[in-house]
Amino acid sequence: MHEGIDWDLLAKYIAGACSEAERAAVEAWAAADPMHRQLLEELKLTWQVMEQTLPPVSVEAAWQRVRAQMERPADRPAIPARRHRARAWGVRVLAVLAVTLGVALLYHELGWLPRPESVHESEAPRVFVTQRGQRATVQLVDGTRILLAPESRLEVAADYGRTGRHVRLAGEAYFEVASDSLHPFVVQVPRLRVQVLGTAFGVRAYTEETRAYVAVRHGRVQVQPESAHARAAAALLAAGQVARLKEAGQLEIRRPASLDAYVGWAEGRLVFERTPLREVARTLARWYDLEIQLEDPALGARQLTATFEEAPAYQVLQIIAATMNLEVVRDAENPRRIRWREAPPPS
């Protein structure tokens, strides 16, 4: 009855993370059959209910295991199709909702993730991944809450909460750390080590970028560069301070008037303060799942100061273009490929 549907695409549609072309494809599929439309509406309603009652945890690796289980021939006796069709369909719906909402409980109940004891035996870290255009919230067992920015990867130690509290980050995240005086919370990122007892702070350290920062909203944070020649240059940051790691490996400590440019994204705001256009393009590409090119590399040195709050990509691109005297050019074959170029002089 629902054969031919792309489950990855359906999950992205429900989560609001698909492109315009993908959205049109799902809506055309729904319009082709009343049962398809009913299914889509029921999934939307379930999303709304579960979003209000359960903490969202995006587990990309778990979804891949779900798909593998769904696509692998069953090694248990076949179930008569007529008698158990609803149950089989329900499992697929739960799988879609699980990847959309990141509800790890569903995976446990369906037997597609190791139980806590098996994780303890293997000591494999739990991995949470966001792609471009995605954000996620991870709730840890001690009450610590982590917001993952797009294109980020978080590893949580298998023994987290038992012998220590260690996580590893590549990308950007905002941490609200539960207080525990006996177990410091440690974040290992490329070129930096961050340690706290209980606080709220943001970290950005993408693997492909040479600079990184730590911004403290509440409490105190100790930041330690990992480069050998800067090993002794640890710094203790107070609320309102930012530590930026320079390309040479030294820390630069400052207290900006506002932390919005560093952690505003955690509240749905993209804030740029005298940010070079090349960095703006990189951030927007991650945030909206775009490819943004500068026709003239010299444009990358121009600086932008602007704030966008949950604004659609097209609006953001047009506002920036108008502000900086640029023209937005979309690729005819790939509408997600954008080129900024100098606007022609008025005729």
BALOBA-1460 file (C-alpha; in Angstrom, 3 decimals):
// residues 347
<rec num="1" residu="m" x="0.000" y="0.000" z="0.000"/>
<rec num="2" residu="h" x="2.915" y="2.354" z="0.742"/>
<rec num="3" residu="e" x="5.544" y="0.789" z="-1.482"/>
<rec num="4" residu="g" x="7.952" y="3.126" z="-3.262"/>
<rec num="5" residu="i" x="8.210" y="5.725" z="-0.510"/>
<rec num="6" residu="d" x="11.722" y="6.928" z="0.343"/>
<rec num="7" residu="w" x="11.820" y="6.588" z="4.137"/>
<rec num="8" residu="d" x="14.804" y="8.890" z="4.550"/>
<rec num="9" residu="l" x="12.957" y="11.548" z="2.566"/>
<rec num="10" residu="l" x="9.742" y="11.078" z="4.552"/>
<rec num="11" residu="a" x="11.631" y="11.474" z="7.834"/>
<rec num="12" residu="k" x="13.331" y="14.645" z="6.576"/>
<rec num="13" residu="y" x="9.946" y="16.040" z="5.494"/>
<rec num="14" residu="i" x="8.375" y="15.472" z="8.910"/>
<rec num="15" residu="a" x="11.403" y="17.059" z="10.584"/>
<rec num="16" residu="g" x="11.224" y="20.064" z="8.257"/>
<rec num="17" residu="a" x="14.753" y="19.434" z="6.981"/>
<rec num="18" residu="c" x="14.149" y="18.726" z="3.286"/>
<rec num="19" residu="s" x="14.736" y="20.939" z="0.274"/>
<rec num="20" residu="e" x="11.987" y="22.535" z="-1.810"/>
<rec num="21" residu="a" x="12.306" y="19.803" z="-4.454"/>
<rec num="22" residu="e" x="12.149" y="17.062" z="-1.814"/>
<rec num="23" residu="r" x="9.125" y="18.687" z="-0.190"/>
<rec num="24" residu="a" x="7.351" y="18.789" z="-3.555"/>
<rec num="25" residu="a" x="8.137" y="15.106" z="-4.116"/>
<rec num="26" residu="v" x="6.618" y="14.081" z="-0.768"/>
<rec num="27" residu="e" x="3.507" y="16.193" z="-1.305"/>
<rec num="28" residu="a" x="3.036" y="14.741" z="-4.792"/>
<rec num="29" residu="w" x="3.290" y="11.242" z="-3.299"/>
<rec num="30" residu="a" x="0.682" y="12.160" z="-0.680"/>
<rec num="31" residu="a" x="-1.676" y="13.678" z="-3.265"/>
<rec num="32" residu="a" x="-1.557" y="10.542" z="-5.413"/>
<rec num="33" residu="d" x="-3.381" y="8.360" z="-2.870"/>
<rec num="34" residu="p" x="-5.785" y="9.244" z="-0.011"/>
<rec num="35" residu="m" x="-4.091" y="6.612" z="2.148"/>
<rec num="36" residu="h" x="-0.752" y="8.333" z="1.599"/>
<rec num="37" residu="r" x="-2.250" y="11.648" z="2.681"/>
<rec num="38" residu="q" x="-3.787" y="10.063" z="5.783"/>
<rec num="39" residu="l" x="-0.469" y="8.477" z="6.713"/>
<rec num="40" residu="l" x="1.390" y="11.771" z="6.320"/>
<rec num="41" residu="e" x="-1.110" y="13.656" z="8.478"/>
<rec num="42" residu="e" x="-0.965" y="10.988" z="11.190"/>
<rec num="43" residu="l" x="2.832" y="11.147" z="11.244"/>
<rec num="44" residu="k" x="2.727" y="14.947" z="11.495"/>
<rec num="45" residu="l" x="0.294" y="14.735" z="14.401"/>
<rec num="46" residu="t" x="2.430" y="12.135" z="16.161"/>
<rec num="47" residu="w" x="5.486" y="14.348" z="15.648"/>
<rec num="48" residu="q" x="3.726" y="17.294" z="17.282"/>
<rec num="49" residu="v" x="2.584" y="15.253" z="20.267"/>
<rec num="50" residu="m" x="5.927" y="13.524" z="20.843"/>
<rec num="51" residu="e" x="7.885" y="16.738" z="20.311"/>
<rec num="52" residu="q" x="6.024" y="18.275" z="23.239"/>
<rec num="53" residu="t" x="6.390" y="15.303" z="25.572"/>
<rec num="54" residu="l" x="9.783" y="13.710" z="24.847"/>
<rec num="55" residu="p" x="13.306" y="15.179" z="24.779"/>
<rec num="56" residu="p" x="14.627" y="15.095" z="21.185"/>
<rec num="57" residu="v" x="17.894" y="13.180" z="20.768"/>
<rec num="58" residu="s" x="19.188" y="12.781" z="17.218"/>
<rec num="59" residu="v" x="21.031" y="9.476" z="16.766"/>
<rec num="60" residu="e" x="22.176" y="9.229" z="13.169"/>
<rec num="61" residu="a" x="24.164" y="6.065" z="13.743"/>
<rec num="62" residu="a" x="21.120" y="4.404" z="15.279"/>
<rec num="63" residu="w" x="19.030" y="5.254" z="12.216"/>
<rec num="64" residu="q" x="21.537" y="3.507" z="10.013"/>
<rec num="65" residu="r" x="21.199" y="0.432" z="12.221"/>
<rec num="66" residu="v" x="17.417" y="0.721" z="12.007"/>
<rec num="67" residu="r" x="17.573" y="0.782" z="8.220"/>
<rec num="68" residu="a" x="19.925" y="-2.184" z="8.174"/>
<rec num="69" residu="q" x="17.522" y="-4.160" z="10.367"/>
<rec num="70" residu="m" x="14.545" y="-3.176" z="8.220"/>
<rec num="71" residu="e" x="16.265" y="-4.087" z="4.953"/>
<rec num="72" residu="r" x="17.915" y="-7.312" z="6.131"/>
<rec num="73" residu="p" x="15.916" y="-10.506" z="5.606"/>
<rec num="74" residu="a" x="14.327" y="-11.499" z="8.882"/>
<rec num="75" residu="d" x="16.002" y="-14.435" z="10.620"/>
<rec num="76" residu="r" x="12.813" y="-15.265" z="12.504"/>
<rec num="77" residu="p" x="9.785" y="-17.214" z="11.203"/>
<rec num="78" residu="a" x="7.761" y="-15.304" z="8.609"/>
<rec num="79" residu="i" x="4.680" y="-13.483" z="9.935"/>
<rec num="80" residu="p" x="1.451" y="-13.937" z="7.943"/>
<rec num="81" residu="a" x="1.009" y="-10.665" z="6.065"/>
<rec num="82" residu="r" x="-2.762" y="-10.286" z="6.445"/>
<rec num="83" residu="r" x="-2.848" y="-10.916" z="10.177"/>
<rec num="84" residu="h" x="0.123" y="-8.744" z="11.138"/>
<rec num="85" residu="r" x="0.207" y="-6.117" z="8.414"/>
<rec num="86" residu="a" x="-0.647" y="-3.312" z="10.843"/>
<rec num="87" residu="r" x="2.106" y="-4.348" z="13.235"/>
<rec num="88" residu="a" x="4.724" y="-4.502" z="10.462"/>
<rec num="89" residu="w" x="3.632" y="-1.091" z="9.188"/>
<rec num="90" residu="g" x="3.694" y="0.254" z="12.732"/>
<rec num="91" residu="v" x="7.338" y="-0.779" z="13.089"/>
<rec num="92" residu="r" x="8.240" y="1.194" z="9.970"/>
<rec num="93" residu="v" x="6.319" y="4.229" z="11.214"/>
<rec num="94" residu="l" x="8.132" y="4.016" z="14.560"/>
<rec num="95" residu="a" x="11.437" y="3.837" z="12.718"/>
<rec num="96" residu="v" x="10.638" y="6.990" z="10.762"/>
<rec num="97" residu="l" x="9.543" y="8.793" z="13.919"/>
<rec num="98" residu="a" x="12.629" y="7.572" z="15.748"/>
<rec num="99" residu="v" x="15.045" y="9.056" z="13.226"/>
<rec num="100" residu="t" x="12.947" y="12.218" z="12.986"/>
<rec num="101" residu="l" x="12.654" y="12.805" z="16.718"/>
<rec num="102" residu="g" x="15.773" y="10.960" z="17.839"/>
<rec num="103" residu="v" x="13.881" y="9.007" z="20.509"/>
<rec num="104" residu="a" x="16.372" y="6.383" z="21.569"/>
<rec num="105" residu="l" x="13.742" y="4.581" z="23.653"/>
<rec num="106" residu="l" x="12.026" y="3.350" z="20.493"/>
<rec num="107" residu="y" x="15.191" y="1.703" z="19.295"/>
<rec num="108" residu="h" x="15.686" y="-0.054" z="22.624"/>
<rec num="109" residu="e" x="12.134" y="-1.375" z="22.702"/>
<rec num="110" residu="l" x="12.417" y="-2.711" z="19.157"/>
<rec num="111" residu="g" x="15.740" y="-4.358" z="19.936"/>
<rec num="112" residu="w" x="17.813" y="-2.375" z="17.453"/>
<rec num="113" residu="l" x="20.299" y="-0.868" z="19.903"/>
<rec num="114" residu="p" x="22.449" y="-2.546" z="22.538"/>
<rec num="115" residu="r" x="21.090" y="-2.565" z="26.056"/>
<rec num="116" residu="p" x="23.119" y="-0.618" z="28.630"/>
<rec num="117" residu="e" x="24.880" y="-3.784" z="29.770"/>
<rec num="118" residu="s" x="26.114" y="-4.598" z="26.256"/>
<rec num="119" residu="v" x="27.454" y="-1.050" z="25.886"/>
<rec num="120" residu="h" x="29.314" y="-1.507" z="29.149"/>
<rec num="121" residu="e" x="30.903" y="-4.695" z="27.858"/>
<rec num="122" residu="s" x="32.092" y="-3.213" z="24.566"/>
<rec num="123" residu="e" x="32.992" y="0.243" z="25.979"/>
<rec num="124" residu="a" x="32.023" y="1.772" z="22.642"/>
<rec num="125" residu="p" x="31.189" y="5.485" z="22.838"/>
<rec num="126" residu="r" x="27.732" y="6.709" z="21.883"/>
<rec num="127" residu="v" x="27.881" y="8.875" z="18.780"/>
<rec num="128" residu="f" x="25.489" y="11.704" z="17.862"/>
<rec num="129" residu="v" x="25.820" y="13.321" z="14.440"/>
<rec num="130" residu="t" x="24.083" y="16.216" z="12.694"/>
<rec num="131" residu="q" x="24.274" y="16.859" z="8.970"/>
<rec num="132" residu="r" x="24.091" y="20.209" z="7.209"/>
<rec num="133" residu="g" x="20.800" y="21.936" z="7.915"/>
<rec num="134" residu="q" x="20.217" y="19.866" z="11.081"/>
<rec num="135" residu="r" x="20.316" y="20.675" z="14.790"/>
<rec num="136" residu="a" x="19.815" y="18.284" z="17.676"/>
<rec num="137" residu="t" x="19.397" y="18.147" z="21.443"/>
<rec num="138" residu="v" x="21.134" y="15.462" z="23.509"/>
<rec num="139" residu="q" x="20.145" y="14.821" z="27.128"/>
<rec num="140" residu="l" x="22.736" y="12.899" z="29.159"/>
<rec num="141" residu="v" x="22.056" y="10.682" z="32.163"/>
<rec num="142" residu="d" x="23.294" y="13.273" z="34.694"/>
<rec num="143" residu="g" x="20.917" y="15.933" z="33.389"/>
<rec num="144" residu="t" x="23.472" y="17.683" z="31.188"/>
<rec num="145" residu="r" x="21.866" y="19.103" z="28.037"/>
<rec num="146" residu="i" x="23.795" y="19.575" z="24.794"/>
<rec num="147" residu="l" x="22.612" y="21.421" z="21.692"/>
<rec num="148" residu="l" x="24.424" y="20.314" z="18.544"/>
<rec num="149" residu="a" x="24.838" y="22.778" z="15.686"/>
<rec num="150" residu="p" x="24.731" y="21.640" z="12.044"/>
<rec num="151" residu="e" x="27.474" y="19.355" z="10.725"/>
<rec num="152" residu="s" x="28.723" y="18.361" z="14.181"/>
<rec num="153" residu="r" x="29.736" y="15.102" z="15.816"/>
<rec num="154" residu="l" x="29.549" y="14.309" z="19.541"/>
<rec num="155" residu="e" x="31.005" y="11.203" z="21.175"/>
<rec num="156" residu="v" x="29.916" y="10.345" z="24.717"/>
<rec num="157" residu="a" x="32.153" y="7.933" z="26.622"/>
<rec num="158" residu="a" x="30.519" y="4.558" z="27.312"/>
<rec num="159" residu="d" x="31.258" y="4.909" z="31.029"/>
<rec num="160" residu="y" x="29.866" y="8.449" z="31.192"/>
<rec num="161" residu="g" x="28.504" y="9.152" z="34.666"/>
<rec num="162" residu="r" x="30.084" y="6.070" z="36.233"/>
<rec num="163" residu="t" x="33.777" y="6.912" z="36.417"/>
<rec num="164" residu="g" x="33.834" y="10.336" z="34.806"/>
<rec num="165" residu="r" x="32.087" y="12.718" z="32.440"/>
<rec num="166" residu="h" x="33.989" y="12.874" z="29.166"/>
<rec num="167" residu="v" x="32.746" y="13.810" z="25.703"/>
<rec num="168" residu="r" x="34.486" y="14.532" z="22.405"/>
<rec num="169" residu="l" x="33.244" y="17.165" z="19.957"/>
<rec num="170" residu="a" x="34.072" y="18.019" z="16.367"/>
<rec num="171" residu="g" x="31.922" y="20.942" z="15.265"/>
<rec num="172" residu="e" x="29.856" y="23.318" z="17.383"/>
<rec num="173" residu="a" x="27.709" y="22.792" z="20.474"/>
<rec num="174" residu="y" x="26.163" y="24.573" z="23.430"/>
<rec num="175" residu="f" x="26.465" y="22.844" z="26.806"/>
<rec num="176" residu="e" x="24.303" y="23.208" z="29.901"/>
<rec num="177" residu="v" x="26.277" y="21.075" z="32.339"/>
<rec num="178" residu="a" x="24.705" y="19.586" z="35.449"/>
<rec num="179" residu="s" x="26.695" y="20.389" z="38.585"/>
<rec num="180" residu="d" x="28.808" y="17.562" z="40.056"/>
<rec num="181" residu="s" x="31.752" y="18.570" z="42.260"/>
<rec num="182" residu="l" x="33.176" y="15.030" z="42.246"/>
<rec num="183" residu="h" x="33.131" y="14.501" z="38.485"/>
<rec num="184" residu="p" x="34.393" y="17.367" z="36.278"/>
<rec num="185" residu="f" x="32.801" y="17.598" z="32.844"/>
<rec num="186" residu="v" x="35.477" y="17.398" z="30.132"/>
<rec num="187" residu="v" x="35.047" y="18.293" z="26.457"/>
<rec num="188" residu="q" x="37.831" y="17.294" z="24.091"/>
<rec num="189" residu="v" x="37.793" y="19.178" z="20.796"/>
<rec num="190" residu="p" x="40.398" y="19.591" z="18.055"/>
<rec num="191" residu="r" x="43.296" y="21.537" z="19.603"/>
<rec num="192" residu="l" x="41.475" y="22.290" z="22.891"/>
<rec num="193" residu="r" x="40.507" y="20.648" z="26.175"/>
<rec num="194" residu="v" x="37.655" y="22.206" z="28.177"/>
<rec num="195" residu="q" x="36.868" y="21.284" z="31.793"/>
<rec num="196" residu="v" x="34.034" y="22.483" z="34.061"/>
<rec num="197" residu="l" x="32.063" y="21.412" z="37.134"/>
<rec num="198" residu="g" x="28.692" y="22.909" z="36.250"/>
<rec num="199" residu="t" x="28.055" y="25.762" z="33.845"/>
<rec num="200" residu="a" x="26.675" y="26.845" z="30.459"/>
<rec num="201" residu="f" x="29.008" y="27.556" z="27.560"/>
<rec num="202" residu="g" x="29.423" y="27.278" z="23.802"/>
<rec num="203" residu="v" x="32.263" y="25.646" z="21.868"/>
<rec num="204" residu="r" x="33.167" y="25.857" z="18.182"/>
<rec num="205" residu="a" x="35.987" y="23.699" z="16.830"/>
<rec num="206" residu="y" x="35.418" y="22.306" z="13.347"/>
<rec num="207" residu="t" x="38.127" y="19.938" z="12.189"/>
<rec num="208" residu="e" x="38.695" y="21.794" z="8.910"/>
<rec num="209" residu="e" x="39.008" y="25.207" z="10.608"/>
<rec num="210" residu="t" x="42.227" y="26.432" z="12.189"/>
<rec num="211" residu="r" x="40.499" y="28.651" z="14.754"/>
<rec num="212" residu="a" x="38.269" y="27.668" z="17.651"/>
<rec num="213" residu="y" x="36.528" y="29.382" z="20.551"/>
<rec num="214" residu="v" x="34.907" y="28.794" z="23.929"/>
<rec num="215" residu="a" x="32.266" y="31.276" z="25.164"/>
<rec num="216" residu="v" x="31.049" y="31.129" z="28.777"/>
<rec num="217" residu="r" x="27.505" y="32.202" z="29.618"/>
<rec num="218" residu="h" x="27.374" y="31.002" z="33.255"/>
<rec num="219" residu="g" x="29.911" y="29.662" z="35.722"/>
<rec num="220" residu="r" x="33.627" y="29.095" z="35.096"/>
<rec num="221" residu="v" x="35.439" y="27.098" z="32.429"/>
<rec num="222" residu="q" x="39.061" y="25.999" z="32.195"/>
<rec num="223" residu="v" x="40.448" y="25.948" z="28.647"/>
<rec num="224" residu="q" x="43.688" y="24.148" z="27.782"/>
<rec num="225" residu="p" x="45.328" y="24.325" z="24.336"/>
<rec num="226" residu="e" x="46.529" y="20.944" z="23.116"/>
<rec num="227" residu="s" x="49.533" y="22.060" z="21.077"/>
<rec num="228" residu="a" x="52.833" y="21.049" z="22.691"/>
<rec num="229" residu="h" x="54.395" y="24.525" z="22.770"/>
<rec num="230" residu="a" x="51.282" y="26.034" z="24.412"/>
<rec num="231" residu="r" x="50.718" y="23.275" z="26.969"/>
<rec num="232" residu="a" x="51.151" y="25.603" z="29.967"/>
<rec num="233" residu="a" x="48.832" y="28.310" z="28.618"/>
<rec num="234" residu="a" x="45.632" y="27.119" z="30.312"/>
<rec num="235" residu="a" x="43.091" y="29.832" z="31.083"/>
<rec num="236" residu="l" x="40.209" y="30.081" z="33.540"/>
<rec num="237" residu="l" x="37.230" y="31.852" z="31.974"/>
<rec num="238" residu="a" x="34.444" y="33.574" z="33.907"/>
<rec num="239" residu="a" x="30.898" y="34.255" z="32.730"/>
<rec num="240" residu="g" x="30.853" y="36.633" z="29.775"/>
<rec num="241" residu="q" x="34.369" y="35.805" z="28.586"/>
<rec num="242" residu="v" x="35.467" y="34.225" z="25.320"/>
<rec num="243" residu="a" x="38.684" y="32.355" z="24.585"/>
<rec num="244" residu="r" x="39.715" y="32.214" z="20.934"/>
<rec num="245" residu="l" x="42.415" y="29.818" z="19.807"/>
<rec num="246" residu="k" x="44.679" y="31.491" z="17.272"/>
<rec num="247" residu="e" x="46.290" y="29.637" z="14.390"/>
<rec num="248" residu="a" x="49.629" y="29.627" z="16.230"/>
<rec num="249" residu="g" x="48.033" y="27.801" z="19.191"/>
<rec num="250" residu="q" x="47.804" y="30.631" z="21.735"/>
<rec num="251" residu="l" x="44.626" y="31.667" z="23.511"/>
<rec num="252" residu="e" x="43.199" y="35.158" z="23.190"/>
<rec num="253" residu="i" x="40.859" y="36.100" z="26.068"/>
<rec num="254" residu="r" x="38.324" y="38.872" z="25.688"/>
<rec num="255" residu="r" x="35.006" y="40.031" z="27.138"/>
<rec num="256" residu="p" x="32.658" y="41.144" z="24.336"/>
<rec num="257" residu="a" x="29.645" y="43.335" z="25.006"/>
<rec num="258" residu="s" x="27.419" y="40.366" z="24.116"/>
<rec num="259" residu="l" x="27.859" y="36.622" z="23.583"/>
<rec num="260" residu="d" x="25.149" y="36.476" z="20.916"/>
<rec num="261" residu="a" x="27.639" y="36.118" z="18.074"/>
<rec num="262" residu="y" x="28.976" y="32.983" z="19.779"/>
<rec num="263" residu="v" x="25.970" y="31.264" z="21.341"/>
<rec num="264" residu="g" x="22.921" y="33.057" z="19.902"/>
<rec num="265" residu="w" x="22.421" y="30.164" z="17.452"/>
<rec num="266" residu="a" x="21.363" y="27.971" z="20.414"/>
<rec num="267" residu="e" x="18.258" y="30.177" z="20.695"/>
<rec num="268" residu="g" x="17.599" y="30.239" z="16.951"/>
<rec num="269" residu="r" x="19.503" y="33.446" z="16.133"/>
<rec num="270" residu="l" x="22.355" y="33.802" z="13.677"/>
<rec num="271" residu="v" x="24.375" y="36.798" z="14.811"/>
<rec num="272" residu="f" x="27.284" y="38.220" z="12.832"/>
<rec num="273" residu="e" x="29.460" y="40.997" z="14.246"/>
<rec num="274" residu="r" x="32.016" y="42.324" z="11.788"/>
<rec num="275" residu="t" x="32.303" y="38.805" z="10.435"/>
<rec num="276" residu="p" x="34.245" y="38.303" z="7.179"/>
<rec num="277" residu="l" x="31.955" y="37.292" z="4.328"/>
<rec num="278" residu="r" x="33.939" y="34.082" z="3.762"/>
<rec num="279" residu="e" x="33.024" y="32.985" z="7.311"/>
<rec num="280" residu="v" x="29.420" y="34.096" z="6.837"/>
<rec num="281" residu="a" x="29.187" y="31.932" z="3.715"/>
<rec num="282" residu="r" x="30.613" y="28.933" z="5.581"/>
<rec num="283" residu="t" x="28.130" y="29.344" z="8.439"/>
<rec num="284" residu="l" x="25.109" y="29.766" z="6.161"/>
<rec num="285" residu="a" x="26.142" y="26.741" z="4.110"/>
<rec num="286" residu="r" x="26.058" y="24.584" z="7.246"/>
<rec num="287" residu="w" x="22.920" y="26.175" z="8.663"/>
<rec num="288" residu="y" x="20.785" y="25.920" z="5.510"/>
<rec num="289" residu="d" x="22.482" y="23.017" z="3.692"/>
<rec num="290" residu="l" x="23.713" y="25.178" z="0.817"/>
<rec num="291" residu="e" x="26.799" y="25.540" z="-1.351"/>
<rec num="292" residu="i" x="27.824" y="29.188" z="-1.324"/>
<rec num="293" residu="q" x="30.629" y="30.483" z="-3.510"/>
<rec num="294" residu="l" x="32.174" y="33.927" z="-3.816"/>
<rec num="295" residu="e" x="32.788" y="34.801" z="-7.447"/>
<rec num="296" residu="d" x="35.652" y="37.079" z="-6.432"/>
<rec num="297" residu="p" x="37.746" y="35.821" z="-3.454"/>
<rec num="298" residu="a" x="38.348" y="39.467" z="-2.497"/>
<rec num="299" residu="l" x="34.695" y="39.668" z="-1.448"/>
<rec num="300" residu="g" x="35.508" y="37.344" z="1.454"/>
<rec num="301" residu="a" x="37.249" y="40.138" z="3.347"/>
<rec num="302" residu="r" x="34.114" y="42.290" z="3.527"/>
<rec num="303" residu="q" x="32.606" y="42.346" z="7.011"/>
<rec num="304" residu="l" x="28.969" y="41.802" z="7.918"/>
<rec num="305" residu="t" x="27.076" y="42.878" z="11.045"/>
<rec num="306" residu="a" x="23.544" y="41.491" z="11.117"/>
<rec num="307" residu="t" x="21.131" y="39.316" z="13.119"/>
<rec num="308" residu="f" x="18.725" y="36.753" z="11.652"/>
<rec num="309" residu="e" x="16.126" y="35.000" z="13.797"/>
<rec num="310" residu="e" x="14.704" y="31.775" z="12.322"/>
<rec num="311" residu="a" x="14.702" y="33.417" z="8.888"/>
<rec num="312" residu="p" x="14.381" y="31.361" z="5.677"/>
<rec num="313" residu="a" x="17.502" y="30.933" z="3.574"/>
<rec num="314" residu="y" x="16.278" y="32.958" z="0.592"/>
<rec num="315" residu="q" x="15.465" y="35.958" z="2.819"/>
<rec num="316" residu="v" x="18.860" y="35.829" z="4.534"/>
<rec num="317" residu="l" x="20.719" y="35.637" z="1.229"/>
<rec num="318" residu="q" x="18.796" y="38.560" z="-0.243"/>
<rec num="319" residu="i" x="19.251" y="40.783" z="2.817"/>
<rec num="320" residu="i" x="22.996" y="40.150" z="2.881"/>
<rec num="321" residu="a" x="23.236" y="40.805" z="-0.843"/>
<rec num="322" residu="a" x="21.356" y="44.104" z="-0.527"/>
<rec num="323" residu="t" x="23.462" y="45.147" z="2.483"/>
<rec num="324" residu="m" x="26.800" y="44.400" z="0.823"/>
<rec num="325" residu="n" x="25.948" y="45.387" z="-2.756"/>
<rec num="326" residu="l" x="25.989" y="41.809" z="-4.025"/>
<rec num="327" residu="e" x="23.912" y="39.781" z="-6.428"/>
<rec num="328" residu="v" x="22.594" y="36.277" z="-5.651"/>
<rec num="329" residu="v" x="22.959" y="33.828" z="-8.538"/>
<rec num="330" residu="r" x="21.369" y="30.380" z="-8.286"/>
<rec num="331" residu="d" x="22.659" y="27.412" z="-10.252"/>
<rec num="332" residu="a" x="20.043" y="26.371" z="-12.836"/>
<rec num="333" residu="e" x="20.750" y="22.660" z="-12.275"/>
<rec num="334" residu="n" x="21.204" y="22.776" z="-8.499"/>
<rec num="335" residu="p" x="19.144" y="25.469" z="-6.711"/>
<rec num="336" residu="r" x="21.076" y="24.842" z="-3.495"/>
<rec num="337" residu="r" x="24.276" y="26.039" z="-5.157"/>
<rec num="338" residu="i" x="24.527" y="29.811" z="-4.644"/>
<rec num="339" residu="r" x="27.016" y="32.310" z="-6.009"/>
<rec num="340" residu="w" x="27.546" y="35.804" z="-4.634"/>
<rec num="341" residu="r" x="29.001" y="38.343" z="-7.031"/>
<rec num="342" residu="e" x="29.400" y="42.100" z="-7.172"/>
<rec num="343" residu="a" x="26.108" y="43.744" z="-8.140"/>
<rec num="344" residu="p" x="26.204" y="45.573" z="-11.481"/>
<rec num="345" residu="p" x="26.071" y="49.381" z="-11.304"/>
<rec num="346" residu="p" x="22.591" y="50.872" z="-11.732"/>
<rec num="347" residu="s" x="21.784" y="51.695" z="-15.315"/>
